[in-house]
Amino acid sequence: MTVSIHQPNYLPWLGYFDKIKRSDYFVVFDNVQFPRGKNHFGHRNHIKTNTGSKWLTVSVKDKSSLKPFNIIEVNNTWQEEHVRLIEAFYKKAPYFNEYYPSIKKLILADYKSLSDLNLALIRYFLEVLDIDTKVILSSEICPEELVGSERILYIIDELNATEYISGTGPGSMRYIDEEAFSSRGVNLIWQHYEHPEYSQQYGEFIPYMSIIDLLFNEGPNSINII
């Protein structure tokens, strides 16, 4: 039983879906604190434009108030701009018409929280990528009082995991105690993701774009590229 865990990111990159694809269960950390720093993807991601990469950032309320993803609210000031930019820079992509109407509808919908928005999009991407990994919310199975590595280990125990996939970024590695995994008989797998190249608009290839960049350019073949 392979398990992976991650925060609910906005329009995630390819490596996010590689981790999910390799898992039997993917747990969304919806009840962890929304990061206050700038170097995270909880409410933003890159698209490619004719002048390079560009951030799309979701406006949220009280982002410095230590609220978790499933409590922090979304402002209604950014949706039209995001769908406008996506259309402007991808309307000539080969598979734009196949995915854009659904993505636009999801972005323009009303949500109670940032995690609701992000999870709606993530579920859509999993559907079109034909990834059948079971998605679980950490708020559904994990006590609120647990934090950091305690929360990860609790989830692993609850799901009877035999393998756990972890990213190699500092935000992931600081919560990993390899001895705690081995003592449970859980094989720890480090995700060393090698970013693939694929057909892309606007000249030289730029990696680490949102999953929509891959979908609009490669369509049904996207899952084979991830």
C-alpha atoms as a printed R data frame, in Angstrom:
    type eleno elety resid chain resno       x      y       z
1   ATOM     1    CA   MET     A     1   0.000  0.000   0.000
2   ATOM     2    CA   THR     A     2   1.701  3.166  -1.226
3   ATOM     3    CA   VAL     A     3   0.763  6.502   0.343
4   ATOM     4    CA   SER     A     4   1.752 10.078  -0.435
5   ATOM     5    CA   ILE     A     5   0.735 13.348   1.183
6   ATOM     6    CA   HIS     A     6   0.783 16.967   0.020
7   ATOM     7    CA   GLN     A     7  -0.851 20.318   0.566
8   ATOM     8    CA   PRO     A     8  -3.637 21.227  -1.893
9   ATOM     9    CA   ASN     A     9  -1.715 23.345  -4.381
10  ATOM    10    CA   TYR     A    10  -3.251 25.614  -7.027
11  ATOM    11    CA   LEU     A    11  -2.983 24.317 -10.613
12  ATOM    12    CA   PRO     A    12  -0.087 22.027  -9.588
13  ATOM    13    CA   TRP     A    13   3.002 21.174 -11.620
14  ATOM    14    CA   LEU     A    14   3.744 17.800 -13.236
15  ATOM    15    CA   GLY     A    15   5.709 16.365 -10.301
16  ATOM    16    CA   TYR     A    16   2.656 16.732  -8.073
17  ATOM    17    CA   PHE     A    17   0.714 14.353 -10.328
18  ATOM    18    CA   ASP     A    18   3.655 11.985 -10.714
19  ATOM    19    CA   LYS     A    19   3.564 11.482  -6.933
20  ATOM    20    CA   ILE     A    20  -0.191 10.854  -6.991
21  ATOM    21    CA   LYS     A    21   0.049  8.474  -9.945
22  ATOM    22    CA   ARG     A    22   2.581  6.330  -8.089
23  ATOM    23    CA   SER     A    23   0.364  6.085  -4.992
24  ATOM    24    CA   ASP     A    24  -2.605  3.970  -3.944
25  ATOM    25    CA   TYR     A    25  -3.740  6.711  -1.539
26  ATOM    26    CA   PHE     A    26  -3.059 10.416  -1.826
27  ATOM    27    CA   VAL     A    27  -3.796 12.394   1.318
28  ATOM    28    CA   VAL     A    28  -4.501 16.101   0.910
29  ATOM    29    CA   PHE     A    29  -3.134 18.118   3.833
30  ATOM    30    CA   ASP     A    30  -6.155 20.407   3.897
31  ATOM    31    CA   ASN     A    31  -5.985 21.150   7.630
32  ATOM    32    CA   VAL     A    32  -2.366 22.308   7.793
33  ATOM    33    CA   GLN     A    33  -1.424 25.969   8.092
34  ATOM    34    CA   PHE     A    34  -1.385 28.042   4.922
35  ATOM    35    CA   PRO     A    35   2.276 29.115   4.511
36  ATOM    36    CA   ARG     A    36   3.011 32.765   5.182
37  ATOM    37    CA   GLY     A    37   6.210 32.876   3.137
38  ATOM    38    CA   LYS     A    38   6.397 33.582  -0.592
39  ATOM    39    CA   ASN     A    39   8.095 30.400  -1.766
40  ATOM    40    CA   HIS     A    40   5.125 28.066  -1.926
41  ATOM    41    CA   PHE     A    41   2.441 27.028  -4.400
42  ATOM    42    CA   GLY     A    42  -0.642 26.848  -2.204
43  ATOM    43    CA   HIS     A    43  -2.306 29.742  -4.014
44  ATOM    44    CA   ARG     A    44  -0.241 30.285  -7.150
45  ATOM    45    CA   ASN     A    45   1.508 28.640 -10.075
46  ATOM    46    CA   HIS     A    46   3.185 29.349 -13.406
47  ATOM    47    CA   ILE     A    47   1.813 29.440 -16.917
48  ATOM    48    CA   LYS     A    48   3.887 30.032 -20.048
49  ATOM    49    CA   THR     A    49   3.396 33.208 -22.073
50  ATOM    50    CA   ASN     A    50   4.984 34.692 -25.169
51  ATOM    51    CA   THR     A    51   7.480 36.485 -22.913
52  ATOM    52    CA   GLY     A    52   8.278 33.623 -20.541
53  ATOM    53    CA   SER     A    53   6.646 32.252 -17.399
54  ATOM    54    CA   LYS     A    54   4.010 34.181 -15.470
55  ATOM    55    CA   TRP     A    55   2.511 33.717 -12.009
56  ATOM    56    CA   LEU     A    56  -1.214 33.205 -11.559
57  ATOM    57    CA   THR     A    57  -1.956 34.035  -7.922
58  ATOM    58    CA   VAL     A    58  -5.213 33.453  -6.064
59  ATOM    59    CA   SER     A    59  -6.146 36.325  -3.753
60  ATOM    60    CA   VAL     A    60  -6.927 35.023  -0.256
61  ATOM    61    CA   LYS     A    61  -8.182 36.642   2.943
62  ATOM    62    CA   ASP     A    62  -6.117 36.867   6.139
63  ATOM    63    CA   LYS     A    63  -3.205 34.877   4.723
64  ATOM    64    CA   SER     A    64  -1.006 35.948   7.661
65  ATOM    65    CA   SER     A    65  -3.462 34.738  10.311
66  ATOM    66    CA   LEU     A    66  -2.121 31.150  10.645
67  ATOM    67    CA   LYS     A    67  -5.339 29.639   9.269
68  ATOM    68    CA   PRO     A    68  -5.279 26.223   7.558
69  ATOM    69    CA   PHE     A    69  -6.102 25.672   3.899
70  ATOM    70    CA   ASN     A    70  -9.631 24.476   4.675
71  ATOM    71    CA   ILE     A    71 -10.427 27.637   6.655
72  ATOM    72    CA   ILE     A    72  -8.643 30.391   4.744
73  ATOM    73    CA   GLU     A    73 -11.087 32.106   2.397
74  ATOM    74    CA   VAL     A    74 -10.722 33.143  -1.216
75  ATOM    75    CA   ASN     A    75 -11.327 36.707  -2.392
76  ATOM    76    CA   ASN     A    76 -13.570 37.105  -5.429
77  ATOM    77    CA   THR     A    77 -11.211 39.443  -7.273
78  ATOM    78    CA   TRP     A    78  -8.941 37.237  -9.368
79  ATOM    79    CA   GLN     A    79 -11.011 34.636 -11.235
80  ATOM    80    CA   GLU     A    80 -11.816 36.667 -14.338
81  ATOM    81    CA   GLU     A    81  -8.187 37.687 -14.713
82  ATOM    82    CA   HIS     A    82  -6.969 34.089 -14.468
83  ATOM    83    CA   VAL     A    83  -9.347 32.727 -17.079
84  ATOM    84    CA   ARG     A    84  -8.586 35.722 -19.322
85  ATOM    85    CA   LEU     A    85  -4.832 35.090 -19.133
86  ATOM    86    CA   ILE     A    86  -5.208 31.362 -19.647
87  ATOM    87    CA   GLU     A    87  -7.323 31.959 -22.736
88  ATOM    88    CA   ALA     A    88  -5.013 34.658 -24.080
89  ATOM    89    CA   PHE     A    89  -1.870 32.524 -23.923
90  ATOM    90    CA   TYR     A    90  -3.263 29.052 -24.671
91  ATOM    91    CA   LYS     A    91  -6.135 29.556 -27.113
92  ATOM    92    CA   LYS     A    92  -3.942 28.436 -30.030
93  ATOM    93    CA   ALA     A    93  -2.660 25.339 -28.223
94  ATOM    94    CA   PRO     A    94  -3.730 22.053 -29.866
95  ATOM    95    CA   TYR     A    95  -5.951 20.838 -27.025
96  ATOM    96    CA   PHE     A    96  -7.167 24.143 -25.608
97  ATOM    97    CA   ASN     A    97 -10.812 23.615 -26.532
98  ATOM    98    CA   GLU     A    98 -10.849 20.172 -24.951
99  ATOM    99    CA   TYR     A    99  -9.993 21.360 -21.446
100 ATOM   100    CA   TYR     A   100 -10.532 25.108 -21.171
101 ATOM   101    CA   PRO     A   101 -14.339 25.157 -20.725
102 ATOM   102    CA   SER     A   102 -14.149 22.861 -17.688
103 ATOM   103    CA   ILE     A   103 -11.147 24.664 -16.189
104 ATOM   104    CA   LYS     A   104 -12.863 28.022 -16.667
105 ATOM   105    CA   LYS     A   105 -16.035 26.761 -14.999
106 ATOM   106    CA   LEU     A   106 -14.098 25.421 -12.025
107 ATOM   107    CA   ILE     A   107 -12.080 28.608 -11.542
108 ATOM   108    CA   LEU     A   108 -15.171 30.836 -11.746
109 ATOM   109    CA   ALA     A   109 -17.198 28.808  -9.240
110 ATOM   110    CA   ASP     A   110 -17.760 29.931  -5.634
111 ATOM   111    CA   TYR     A   111 -15.758 28.225  -2.902
112 ATOM   112    CA   LYS     A   112 -15.796 28.383   0.875
113 ATOM   113    CA   SER     A   113 -12.058 27.904   1.201
114 ATOM   114    CA   LEU     A   114  -8.792 27.734  -0.707
115 ATOM   115    CA   SER     A   115  -8.634 23.973  -0.242
116 ATOM   116    CA   ASP     A   116 -12.101 23.600  -1.817
117 ATOM   117    CA   LEU     A   117 -10.926 25.508  -4.899
118 ATOM   118    CA   ASN     A   118  -7.650 23.636  -5.237
119 ATOM   119    CA   LEU     A   119  -9.178 20.229  -4.587
120 ATOM   120    CA   ALA     A   120 -11.889 20.763  -7.205
121 ATOM   121    CA   LEU     A   121  -9.207 21.472  -9.795
122 ATOM   122    CA   ILE     A   122  -6.972 18.617  -8.652
123 ATOM   123    CA   ARG     A   123  -9.853 16.129  -8.899
124 ATOM   124    CA   TYR     A   124 -10.628 17.350 -12.410
125 ATOM   125    CA   PHE     A   125  -7.008 16.924 -13.508
126 ATOM   126    CA   LEU     A   126  -6.884 13.418 -12.048
127 ATOM   127    CA   GLU     A   127 -10.024 12.544 -13.994
128 ATOM   128    CA   VAL     A   128  -8.756 13.772 -17.357
129 ATOM   129    CA   LEU     A   129  -5.335 12.193 -16.738
130 ATOM   130    CA   ASP     A   130  -7.099  8.905 -15.902
131 ATOM   131    CA   ILE     A   131  -5.315  8.613 -12.540
132 ATOM   132    CA   ASP     A   132  -7.487  6.489 -10.241
133 ATOM   133    CA   THR     A   133  -5.562  6.987  -6.981
134 ATOM   134    CA   LYS     A   134  -7.923  7.322  -4.005
135 ATOM   135    CA   VAL     A   135  -7.880 10.880  -2.594
136 ATOM   136    CA   ILE     A   136  -8.446 11.406   1.131
137 ATOM   137    CA   LEU     A   137  -8.533 14.620   3.171
138 ATOM   138    CA   SER     A   138  -6.300 14.704   6.233
139 ATOM   139    CA   SER     A   139  -9.081 16.534   8.096
140 ATOM   140    CA   GLU     A   140 -11.218 13.393   7.718
141 ATOM   141    CA   ILE     A   141  -8.776 11.001   9.384
142 ATOM   142    CA   CYS     A   142  -6.209 12.944  11.390
143 ATOM   143    CA   PRO     A   143  -6.742 14.633  14.793
144 ATOM   144    CA   GLU     A   144  -6.260 18.402  14.744
145 ATOM   145    CA   GLU     A   145  -3.816 18.400  17.651
146 ATOM   146    CA   LEU     A   146  -1.183 16.407  15.759
147 ATOM   147    CA   VAL     A   147   1.476 18.405  13.915
148 ATOM   148    CA   GLY     A   148   4.483 17.849  11.678
149 ATOM   149    CA   SER     A   149   5.888 14.322  11.572
150 ATOM   150    CA   GLU     A   150   3.328 13.098  14.121
151 ATOM   151    CA   ARG     A   151   0.567 13.815  11.646
152 ATOM   152    CA   ILE     A   152   2.344 12.024   8.798
153 ATOM   153    CA   LEU     A   153   3.041  8.949  10.916
154 ATOM   154    CA   TYR     A   154  -0.550  8.852  12.167
155 ATOM   155    CA   ILE     A   155  -1.853  8.857   8.579
156 ATOM   156    CA   ILE     A   156   0.591  6.127   7.584
157 ATOM   157    CA   ASP     A   157  -0.586  3.968  10.471
158 ATOM   158    CA   GLU     A   158  -4.262  4.613   9.735
159 ATOM   159    CA   LEU     A   159  -3.882  3.608   6.082
160 ATOM   160    CA   ASN     A   160  -1.630  0.596   6.817
161 ATOM   161    CA   ALA     A   161   0.987  1.944   4.438
162 ATOM   162    CA   THR     A   162   3.890 -0.219   3.362
163 ATOM   163    CA   GLU     A   163   5.473  2.515   1.228
164 ATOM   164    CA   TYR     A   164   5.556  6.290   1.580
165 ATOM   165    CA   ILE     A   165   6.564  8.655  -1.216
166 ATOM   166    CA   SER     A   166   8.153 11.899  -0.086
167 ATOM   167    CA   GLY     A   167   9.372 14.896  -2.020
168 ATOM   168    CA   THR     A   168  12.980 15.998  -1.634
169 ATOM   169    CA   GLY     A   169  12.355 19.679  -0.972
170 ATOM   170    CA   PRO     A   170  13.268 21.161   2.432
171 ATOM   171    CA   GLY     A   171   9.594 21.544   3.346
172 ATOM   172    CA   SER     A   172   9.077 17.789   2.981
173 ATOM   173    CA   MET     A   173  12.381 16.468   4.292
174 ATOM   174    CA   ARG     A   174  12.286 18.332   7.603
175 ATOM   175    CA   TYR     A   175   9.326 16.205   8.706
176 ATOM   176    CA   ILE     A   176  10.886 12.874   7.737
177 ATOM   177    CA   ASP     A   177  12.427 10.670  10.433
178 ATOM   178    CA   GLU     A   178  13.702  7.686   8.498
179 ATOM   179    CA   GLU     A   179  13.992  5.555  11.648
180 ATOM   180    CA   ALA     A   180  10.302  6.118  12.445
181 ATOM   181    CA   PHE     A   181   9.400  4.760   9.017
182 ATOM   182    CA   SER     A   182  11.694  1.745   9.140
183 ATOM   183    CA   SER     A   183  10.482  0.810  12.644
184 ATOM   184    CA   ARG     A   184   6.964  0.560  11.176
185 ATOM   185    CA   GLY     A   185   8.120 -1.559   8.263
186 ATOM   186    CA   VAL     A   186   7.378  1.293   5.851
187 ATOM   187    CA   ASN     A   187   9.658  1.708   2.851
188 ATOM   188    CA   LEU     A   188  10.504  5.381   2.388
189 ATOM   189    CA   ILE     A   189  10.684  6.393  -1.284
190 ATOM   190    CA   TRP     A   190  12.254  9.726  -2.223
191 ATOM   191    CA   GLN     A   191  10.687 11.291  -5.285
192 ATOM   192    CA   HIS     A   192  13.593 12.399  -7.457
193 ATOM   193    CA   TYR     A   193  11.493 13.754 -10.297
194 ATOM   194    CA   GLU     A   194  13.240 14.379 -13.605
195 ATOM   195    CA   HIS     A   195  11.189 16.932 -15.490
196 ATOM   196    CA   PRO     A   196  10.346 15.791 -19.038
197 ATOM   197    CA   GLU     A   197  10.261 17.992 -22.098
198 ATOM   198    CA   TYR     A   198   7.163 18.123 -24.264
199 ATOM   199    CA   SER     A   199   5.671 20.156 -27.089
200 ATOM   200    CA   GLN     A   200   5.233 23.725 -25.862
201 ATOM   201    CA   GLN     A   201   4.324 27.083 -27.384
202 ATOM   202    CA   TYR     A   202   6.485 30.193 -27.531
203 ATOM   203    CA   GLY     A   203   9.951 28.943 -28.332
204 ATOM   204    CA   GLU     A   204  12.422 27.392 -25.906
205 ATOM   205    CA   PHE     A   205  11.041 24.870 -23.444
206 ATOM   206    CA   ILE     A   206  10.438 26.087 -19.890
207 ATOM   207    CA   PRO     A   207   9.952 23.434 -17.171
208 ATOM   208    CA   TYR     A   208   7.931 23.599 -13.939
209 ATOM   209    CA   MET     A   209   4.777 25.073 -15.442
210 ATOM   210    CA   SER     A   210   1.285 24.258 -14.221
211 ATOM   211    CA   ILE     A   211  -0.284 20.996 -15.379
212 ATOM   212    CA   ILE     A   212  -2.524 23.031 -17.701
213 ATOM   213    CA   ASP     A   213   0.502 23.831 -19.870
214 ATOM   214    CA   LEU     A   214   1.021 20.124 -20.499
215 ATOM   215    CA   LEU     A   215  -2.668 19.364 -21.022
216 ATOM   216    CA   PHE     A   216  -3.255 22.173 -23.520
217 ATOM   217    CA   ASN     A   217  -0.194 21.153 -25.529
218 ATOM   218    CA   GLU     A   218  -0.228 17.351 -25.311
219 ATOM   219    CA   GLY     A   219  -3.831 16.401 -24.520
220 ATOM   220    CA   PRO     A   220  -4.504 12.676 -23.936
221 ATOM   221    CA   ASN     A   221  -0.774 11.918 -24.223
222 ATOM   222    CA   SER     A   222  -0.082 13.965 -21.089
223 ATOM   223    CA   ILE     A   223  -0.260 10.988 -18.716
224 ATOM   224    CA   ASN     A   224   2.496  9.236 -20.683
225 ATOM   225    CA   ILE     A   225   4.732 12.287 -20.350
226 ATOM   226    CA   ILE     A   226   4.279 12.804 -16.625
